[in-house]
Amino acid sequence: MRWGLILLGVTVAVIAAYLAFLAWFIVRLSHEQRAHIAWEVQLGPMRDLAPDILPDGTICSGAGEQLNWISPAGKLLASYSMPGLGQGVAWYAGAGGLWFVAPQLAGTQAGGGGAKLLALSERAEVVWETTLKQGAYTNWVCFSDDRVYCSLDTNYIVALDLQGNELWSKQVALPPPVQQPSQQQVPPQPSQYPGPAPINAMGASPAGEVYYTNDKHELIVLGRDGQQRWSAALPAMNQHRPTQAPDGTLLLLDDGGTLTALSADGKLKWRYSSSGAGGFSGSSRPYYAPYGSMLGNGFYPAAGPDGTAYFCDVSNRLYAVAANGQLKWQLDIGGECIAPAVGKDGTIYVAAAGRGVIAYSPLGKRLWRCRGVQDIHSAPIIGTDGRLLVETSDTLYAFDP
């Protein structure tokens, strides 16, 4: 009888412990479904571009044929409808509190007459509209403190002031080399270009310098006057504009898996090659970066407050590379990851297929995870209030740090 009671007590204790663990697991799983979500706004089918943010914190996100202005608290402020928005458009938070909207197919449609650029106020009102005759469509728009730059047909760069007046234009590339029909899907090699090559990506500094990469695997920098300041050779094609570290270092992650660090005057500081080298173009689906840039893949670096560079590759790994080019750590995310974002406190945020949104400390320790946000198709971006913004196929989410 005594042993029977002991056995019964042990059995009850084991069952109780199992039930307690199960309850803890369910609570934790439930918490991870909604962890750190501050608010969410359902806007309908999203455009394939990430949200962008004005200096006052206002967020712009596209849904269907509509642009939406959203407050940092998640309140819908205004909307602007544009026919054909779902077919190709990019928007960019710019200087002077304006949104710059570039319908990418405008000049290719009947009677388009050139690339269009609109400046919209925070009340979704058209402040000005201009037609850029140098090209049929706009690839990139970027801005400094007092001007706007557009790349047209990957061949021209046009500079405008904040009132839409053209300051200068420059042909920076020649058309791609002619290929036989059977070769149309083969990207031209750098040696095939007789002169300057088409633009891949473009950005600008607050002072007005323009950075762009091209098909000859180069980074070229123009001054405010449109004249070339310097250029630097890159190991492979780069589809994204440079990321600038706090000390001015320019970080570029090319399609070959090499992270290149250049000084502000174009001198090579260091290079680091990841284990996913040579496979970046093999990403299973496209992702989209902030600033309206449409990307063929979601791989580009982010810089931490101390100059550490963070990036993902096709091996589903997250890398931390110190400001001197030495690897600090790497870890397996467990799913196809999009480019990371870094908060002001150094927290690293990653959105990964099948894994949700994950936050890591600067030492690589996982801080929290939200499983419930899936079908993410844009890179995360940090709002002016420090919250993380992530877009899914139909909803914009904000996460507390």
C-alpha positions as CSV (number, residue, x, y, z in Angstrom):
1,M,0.0,0.0,0.0
2,R,2.8,2.4,1.0
3,W,4.7,1.9,-2.3
4,G,1.5,2.2,-4.2
5,L,0.9,5.6,-2.6
6,I,4.4,6.7,-3.3
7,L,4.1,5.6,-7.0
8,L,0.8,7.5,-7.2
9,G,2.4,10.6,-5.7
10,V,5.3,10.5,-8.1
11,T,2.9,10.0,-11.1
12,V,0.8,13.0,-10.0
13,A,3.9,15.1,-9.5
14,V,5.1,14.2,-13.0
15,I,1.7,14.9,-14.6
16,A,1.5,18.2,-12.7
17,A,5.0,19.2,-13.9
18,Y,4.1,18.2,-17.5
19,L,0.9,20.3,-17.3
20,A,2.8,23.2,-15.9
21,F,5.4,23.0,-18.7
22,L,2.6,22.7,-21.2
23,A,0.9,25.8,-19.8
24,W,4.2,27.7,-19.8
25,F,4.8,26.6,-23.4
26,I,1.4,27.7,-24.6
27,V,1.7,31.1,-22.8
28,R,5.1,31.6,-24.4
29,L,3.9,30.6,-27.8
30,S,0.9,32.8,-27.5
31,H,3.1,35.7,-26.4
32,E,5.5,35.1,-29.3
33,Q,2.5,35.4,-31.7
34,R,2.1,39.1,-30.8
35,A,5.3,40.0,-29.1
36,H,6.2,43.7,-29.0
37,I,3.4,44.7,-31.6
38,A,2.6,48.4,-30.8
39,W,-0.1,48.8,-33.5
40,E,-1.1,47.5,-36.9
41,V,-3.0,49.1,-39.8
42,Q,-4.6,46.9,-42.4
43,L,-4.5,48.7,-45.7
44,G,-5.3,46.1,-48.3
45,P,-2.9,44.5,-50.9
46,M,0.4,46.3,-50.5
47,R,2.5,47.7,-53.3
48,D,5.8,45.9,-53.6
49,L,7.8,48.7,-51.9
50,A,8.7,49.3,-48.3
51,P,7.3,52.2,-46.3
52,D,9.2,55.4,-46.0
53,I,9.3,58.0,-43.3
54,L,9.4,61.8,-43.1
55,P,11.5,63.6,-40.5
56,D,8.4,64.3,-38.4
57,G,7.7,60.6,-38.2
58,T,4.9,60.4,-40.8
59,I,4.9,57.1,-42.6
60,C,3.9,56.5,-46.2
61,S,2.7,53.1,-47.4
62,G,1.1,52.0,-50.6
63,A,-1.9,49.8,-51.0
64,G,-3.6,49.0,-54.3
65,E,-3.7,52.2,-56.3
66,Q,-3.4,54.4,-53.2
67,L,-0.7,56.0,-51.1
68,N,-1.5,56.3,-47.4
69,W,-0.1,58.8,-44.8
70,I,0.0,57.2,-41.3
71,S,1.0,58.9,-38.0
72,P,3.7,57.4,-35.8
73,A,0.8,56.3,-33.5
74,G,-0.8,54.2,-36.3
75,K,-3.6,56.6,-37.3
76,L,-4.5,56.9,-41.0
77,L,-4.0,60.7,-41.8
78,A,-4.6,61.0,-45.6
79,S,-4.6,59.1,-48.8
80,Y,-3.8,59.9,-52.4
81,S,-5.1,57.8,-55.3
82,M,-3.1,57.3,-58.5
83,P,-4.3,55.2,-61.4
84,G,-1.7,52.6,-62.4
85,L,0.0,52.8,-59.0
86,G,0.0,49.0,-58.7
87,Q,1.8,48.7,-62.1
88,G,4.9,50.6,-61.1
89,V,5.6,53.6,-58.9
90,A,8.1,54.5,-56.2
91,W,7.8,57.0,-53.4
92,Y,10.4,58.6,-51.3
93,A,10.4,60.7,-48.1
94,G,12.3,63.8,-48.9
95,A,13.4,67.2,-47.8
96,G,11.1,70.0,-47.0
97,G,8.4,67.7,-45.7
98,L,7.5,66.5,-49.2
99,W,6.9,63.1,-50.6
100,F,8.4,62.5,-54.0
101,V,6.4,60.1,-56.1
102,A,7.7,58.7,-59.4
103,P,5.3,56.7,-61.6
104,Q,7.8,54.3,-63.2
105,L,5.7,53.5,-66.2
106,A,4.4,57.0,-67.0
107,G,6.6,57.8,-69.9
108,T,6.2,54.4,-71.5
109,Q,2.4,54.8,-71.7
110,A,0.7,56.3,-74.7
111,G,1.3,60.1,-74.7
112,G,3.5,59.9,-71.6
113,G,6.1,62.2,-73.1
114,G,8.7,61.6,-70.4
115,A,9.2,60.5,-66.8
116,K,6.9,62.1,-64.2
117,L,7.8,63.3,-60.8
118,L,5.3,64.6,-58.2
119,A,5.9,66.3,-54.9
120,L,3.1,65.7,-52.4
121,S,2.5,67.5,-49.1
122,E,1.7,65.7,-45.8
123,R,-2.0,66.4,-46.6
124,A,-1.7,64.3,-49.8
125,E,-2.0,67.4,-52.0
126,V,0.1,67.8,-55.1
127,V,2.6,70.7,-54.5
128,W,4.1,70.4,-57.9
129,E,4.5,68.0,-60.9
130,T,7.1,68.0,-63.5
131,T,8.0,66.0,-66.6
132,L,11.6,65.0,-67.2
133,K,12.2,64.7,-70.9
134,Q,15.6,62.9,-70.6
135,G,13.9,59.5,-70.1
136,A,10.7,57.5,-70.2
137,Y,10.8,56.3,-66.6
138,T,12.4,56.9,-63.2
139,N,14.6,54.3,-61.6
140,W,15.7,56.0,-58.5
141,V,14.9,59.2,-56.6
142,C,17.1,60.5,-53.8
143,F,17.6,63.8,-52.1
144,S,19.9,66.0,-50.0
145,D,18.9,68.8,-47.7
146,D,17.9,71.2,-50.5
147,R,17.5,69.2,-53.8
148,V,16.2,66.1,-55.5
149,Y,18.0,63.7,-57.8
150,C,16.4,61.3,-60.3
151,S,18.0,58.6,-62.4
152,L,16.2,58.1,-65.7
153,D,16.3,55.0,-67.9
154,T,19.4,54.0,-66.0
155,N,21.4,56.5,-68.2
156,Y,20.7,60.0,-67.0
157,I,20.8,61.8,-63.6
158,V,18.7,65.0,-63.2
159,A,19.0,67.4,-60.3
160,L,16.1,69.6,-59.2
161,D,15.5,72.1,-56.4
162,L,12.6,71.6,-53.9
163,Q,10.3,73.7,-56.1
164,G,10.8,71.3,-59.1
165,N,13.1,73.5,-61.1
166,E,15.8,71.6,-63.0
167,L,19.4,72.5,-61.9
168,W,21.4,70.3,-64.1
169,S,21.2,67.0,-66.0
170,K,24.0,64.6,-66.9
171,Q,24.2,61.5,-69.1
172,V,26.2,59.1,-67.0
173,A,25.9,55.9,-69.1
174,L,25.5,54.5,-72.6
175,P,22.9,52.0,-73.6
176,P,23.8,48.3,-72.9
177,P,25.7,46.4,-75.6
178,V,23.5,44.8,-78.2
179,Q,23.0,41.1,-77.7
180,Q,21.7,38.3,-79.9
181,P,18.1,37.2,-79.1
182,S,19.4,33.9,-77.5
183,Q,21.6,36.0,-75.1
184,Q,18.9,38.5,-73.9
185,Q,18.7,36.9,-70.5
186,V,22.5,37.0,-70.0
187,P,23.7,40.1,-68.1
188,P,26.4,41.9,-70.1
189,Q,29.9,41.6,-68.6
190,P,31.8,44.8,-67.5
191,S,34.3,44.4,-70.4
192,Q,31.4,44.5,-72.9
193,Y,30.7,48.2,-72.2
194,P,32.5,50.5,-74.6
195,G,31.9,53.5,-72.2
196,P,30.0,54.4,-69.0
197,A,27.6,51.6,-67.9
198,P,23.9,51.8,-66.8
199,I,23.1,52.8,-63.2
200,N,22.2,50.0,-60.8
201,A,21.4,52.0,-57.7
202,M,21.7,55.6,-56.5
203,G,21.7,57.7,-53.3
204,A,22.7,61.1,-52.0
205,S,24.3,62.5,-48.9
206,P,22.8,65.4,-46.9
207,A,25.4,67.7,-48.4
208,G,24.3,66.9,-51.9
209,E,26.9,64.4,-53.2
210,V,25.4,61.7,-55.4
211,Y,26.5,58.0,-55.1
212,Y,25.6,55.5,-57.8
213,T,26.7,52.0,-58.8
214,N,26.7,50.7,-62.3
215,D,27.0,47.6,-64.5
216,K,30.8,47.9,-64.7
217,H,30.9,47.1,-61.0
218,E,31.9,50.6,-60.0
219,L,30.8,53.1,-57.3
220,I,30.9,56.7,-58.7
221,V,30.4,59.9,-56.7
222,L,29.3,63.2,-58.2
223,G,29.4,66.6,-56.5
224,R,26.6,69.1,-56.2
225,D,27.5,70.5,-59.6
226,G,27.2,67.1,-61.3
227,Q,30.9,66.7,-61.8
228,Q,32.6,63.4,-60.9
229,R,34.5,63.5,-57.7
230,W,35.9,59.9,-57.5
231,S,35.1,56.3,-58.4
232,A,36.0,52.9,-56.9
233,A,36.0,49.4,-58.4
234,L,33.8,46.7,-56.7
235,P,34.3,43.0,-56.8
236,A,30.9,42.2,-58.4
237,M,27.6,43.8,-59.2
238,N,25.9,45.9,-56.5
239,Q,22.1,46.4,-56.7
240,H,21.8,48.7,-53.7
241,R,23.0,52.2,-52.9
242,P,25.7,52.4,-50.2
243,T,24.9,52.3,-46.5
244,Q,26.8,55.0,-44.6
245,A,28.2,54.2,-41.2
246,P,28.3,56.8,-38.4
247,D,32.0,57.7,-39.2
248,G,31.2,58.2,-42.9
249,T,32.4,54.8,-44.1
250,L,30.5,53.6,-47.1
251,L,29.4,49.9,-47.0
252,L,28.4,47.9,-50.1
253,L,27.3,44.3,-50.3
254,D,27.7,42.9,-53.8
255,D,26.0,39.9,-55.5
256,G,29.1,37.9,-55.0
257,G,28.7,38.0,-51.2
258,T,31.6,40.5,-50.5
259,L,31.1,43.4,-48.1
260,T,33.3,46.3,-49.1
261,A,34.1,49.3,-46.9
262,L,35.3,52.5,-48.5
263,S,36.4,55.8,-46.8
264,A,34.4,59.0,-47.6
265,D,37.0,59.8,-50.3
266,G,36.7,56.3,-52.0
267,K,39.8,54.6,-50.6
268,L,39.4,50.9,-49.8
269,K,39.4,50.2,-46.0
270,W,38.6,46.5,-46.0
271,R,36.6,43.6,-47.6
272,Y,34.9,40.7,-46.0
273,S,33.5,37.7,-47.9
274,S,30.6,35.7,-46.4
275,S,30.0,31.9,-46.6
276,G,27.1,32.7,-49.0
277,A,29.4,34.2,-51.6
278,G,28.4,33.8,-55.2
279,G,24.8,32.9,-54.5
280,F,23.0,36.2,-53.7
281,S,21.1,36.2,-57.0
282,G,19.6,32.8,-56.0
283,S,17.2,34.3,-53.4
284,S,13.9,32.5,-53.8
285,R,11.8,35.7,-54.1
286,P,12.4,39.4,-54.3
287,Y,12.2,41.7,-51.3
288,Y,12.0,45.4,-51.2
289,A,14.1,47.9,-49.3
290,P,13.3,51.3,-47.7
291,Y,13.4,54.5,-49.8
292,G,11.2,53.0,-52.6
293,S,14.0,51.0,-54.0
294,M,12.9,47.8,-55.9
295,L,15.4,45.1,-55.3
296,G,16.1,41.8,-57.1
297,N,17.1,40.4,-53.7
298,G,16.9,41.5,-50.1
299,F,20.7,41.6,-49.3
300,Y,22.2,44.9,-48.2
301,P,24.1,45.9,-45.1
302,A,22.9,47.9,-42.0
303,A,25.3,49.9,-39.8
304,G,25.2,50.0,-36.0
305,P,26.0,53.0,-33.8
306,D,29.6,51.7,-33.3
307,G,30.2,51.1,-37.0
308,T,29.5,47.4,-36.9
309,A,28.1,46.2,-40.3
310,Y,25.2,43.6,-40.2
311,F,24.0,41.6,-43.2
312,C,22.3,38.4,-44.2
313,D,23.1,36.0,-47.0
314,V,21.5,33.0,-48.8
315,S,22.8,30.6,-46.2
316,N,20.2,32.1,-43.9
317,R,22.9,33.5,-41.6
318,L,23.2,36.9,-40.0
319,Y,26.8,38.4,-39.8
320,A,28.3,41.1,-37.6
321,V,31.5,42.6,-39.0
322,A,33.4,45.1,-36.9
323,A,34.4,48.5,-38.1
324,N,37.9,47.1,-38.7
325,G,36.6,44.4,-41.1
326,Q,36.9,41.5,-38.6
327,L,34.0,39.1,-38.0
328,K,32.5,39.5,-34.6
329,W,29.9,36.8,-34.8
330,Q,27.5,35.0,-37.1
331,L,24.4,32.9,-36.4
332,D,21.8,30.9,-38.2
333,I,18.4,32.6,-38.5
334,G,16.6,29.4,-39.5
335,G,14.8,30.9,-42.5
336,E,15.4,33.1,-45.5
337,C,16.2,36.5,-44.0
338,I,15.7,40.0,-45.3
339,A,18.2,42.8,-44.8
340,P,18.5,43.8,-41.1
341,A,17.6,47.1,-39.5
342,V,19.5,48.6,-36.5
343,G,17.9,50.7,-33.7
344,K,19.6,53.6,-32.0
345,D,20.4,51.4,-29.0
346,G,22.2,48.9,-31.3
347,T,19.4,46.3,-31.3
348,I,19.4,44.3,-34.6
349,Y,16.1,43.4,-36.2
350,V,15.6,40.7,-38.8
351,A,12.5,39.5,-40.7
352,A,12.8,35.9,-41.8
353,A,10.6,33.7,-43.9
354,G,8.7,31.3,-41.6
355,R,10.4,32.8,-38.5
356,G,8.6,36.1,-38.2
357,V,10.4,39.2,-36.7
358,I,13.4,38.6,-34.4
359,A,15.4,41.1,-32.3
360,Y,19.0,40.5,-31.3
361,S,21.4,42.3,-29.0
362,P,24.7,43.7,-30.4
363,L,26.4,40.6,-29.0
364,G,24.1,38.3,-31.1
365,K,21.8,37.2,-28.2
366,R,18.1,36.8,-29.1
367,L,16.0,39.3,-27.2
368,W,12.5,38.5,-28.5
369,R,10.6,37.1,-31.4
370,C,7.2,37.6,-33.0
371,R,5.9,34.6,-34.8
372,G,2.5,36.0,-35.7
373,V,3.7,38.3,-38.5
374,Q,4.3,36.3,-41.6
375,D,4.3,36.8,-45.4
376,I,6.8,39.7,-45.0
377,H,7.9,41.1,-48.3
378,S,9.8,44.3,-47.4
379,A,12.9,45.0,-45.4
380,P,12.3,46.4,-41.9
381,I,12.8,50.1,-41.2
382,I,13.2,52.1,-38.0
383,G,10.8,55.0,-37.4
384,T,11.7,58.3,-35.9
385,D,10.2,57.2,-32.6
386,G,12.5,54.1,-32.5
387,R,9.8,51.7,-33.4
388,L,10.3,49.0,-36.0
389,L,8.1,49.1,-39.1
390,V,7.4,45.9,-41.1
391,E,5.1,45.4,-44.0
392,T,3.3,42.2,-44.9
393,S,1.1,41.5,-48.0
394,D,-1.8,43.6,-46.5
395,T,-0.8,45.1,-43.2
396,L,1.7,47.6,-41.8
397,Y,3.0,46.7,-38.3
398,A,4.9,48.8,-35.7
399,F,6.9,47.0,-33.0
400,D,8.2,48.5,-29.7
401,P,11.9,48.0,-29.2
